[in-house]
């Protein structure tokens, strides 16, 4: 059999409705990791959906637990000397937010409308790992074997910032040993352009607040005499960036953008569709392109701000003001110095009464594989061969995911091939996946998995894991 036969089988899997049927069944499982009541469903998703699908492909599967969170590890070892590829996916989803969906749509019912599949998880991440499992099946059916060793790790807590994943990887390094990570999550650069990204921006969330006094006081009797913590906190936040979002804390910024990163981003235009917000070109770091701002620089966001009672304001000076903030950062920023640097900056600007503390959220670390790495060239050539389209190469995702587990703990080159797009409404009502992306994703992954069993793969366990 041939490569074209494997791609054709992947197409037939889509055209027959088999992917739709499997994904619809998986969407019906409300795997909300932020909802403690859904804990049994998280285990059920592994045991009743993903494990049987991989066992049918000749994988040996086992369920692991770390910090009470379930993980699935599966492997199919065909020959020790062959290339070993680690795959990854997450079966948990963000809360359904049922009340916000359009009429006739539900987070727990896959619905086809206007060339899209709607349902919670179709883009993040049930649709993406279902596409990859389907592509593996297509190669097995066409070749009779994969031609490489495959390992697969699924977690059920990614939307809770992957609790236990780092401890699991540290404890099972030998079990997860591979030559490369090839996985799918996040969006493409645009709906019509296949994309490869090589890491992710880091993220740290923190609280910043002022406790001025106990209780509110009448704004007529005390206005002009008592400090207003909301006004003070607004000024403190304003000193962190300029009026157009330019960050004023040097320690929060990379020393520069590597030439290899600039080169690949020069080929990445951020075209927004009618469903997506229009980019504000004057926002962010001056002198950078939109792609450089998103994929090669840091950004600061105020996620929430509260003072007094926002829903029922009264005429009183509030006793307290609070904000939840977030820094997205790239390789070159020391995450351990983010909050100390903020403290120094606030003190220099006279805001000694402002308090700061890291939020309870875990930290995502910034990672990036060199865009000129042999595995990148190999993946790009494979995708172009299948689709006839030149893939976008992103040095890292603009968002965050636990890529540091794979590159820093397991020491793997990391190649991510996303099967979604920026306007997919992940984490919001009306999450959807265009059928065109799902079908093309099956095709290009079948081609990529086929090529892993052919000569010319960069590196192997015997040649060294970094190619």
Protein Blocks (a to p, Z undefined) as FASTA:
>chain_A
ZZklmmmmmmmmmmnommmmmmmmmmmpccbfklmklmmmmmmmmmmmmmmmmmmnopac
ddddeehiacddddddfbfkbccddddddfbdcdfklmlpcehiafkbccdeehiacdeh
jlmmmlmmmmmmmmmmmmmmmnopnoiacdddddfklmnopghklmmmmmmmmmmgcfbd
cddedjdfblklccddfbdcddddddddddfbgciadfklmgojaccfklmmmmmmmmmp
cfkopafbfklpcfbdcfklmmmmmmmccdddfkbccddfkgcjehiafklmmmmcccdd
dfbdcehjfklccddddfbdcddddddddehiafklmmmmmmmmmmmnopambccdddfb
dcdddddddfkbfklmmmmmmmmmmnopacdddfbdfbdcdklmmmmmnopacddddfbd
fklopoiahiacdfklmmmmmmmmmmmmmmmmpghiecifknopnZZ
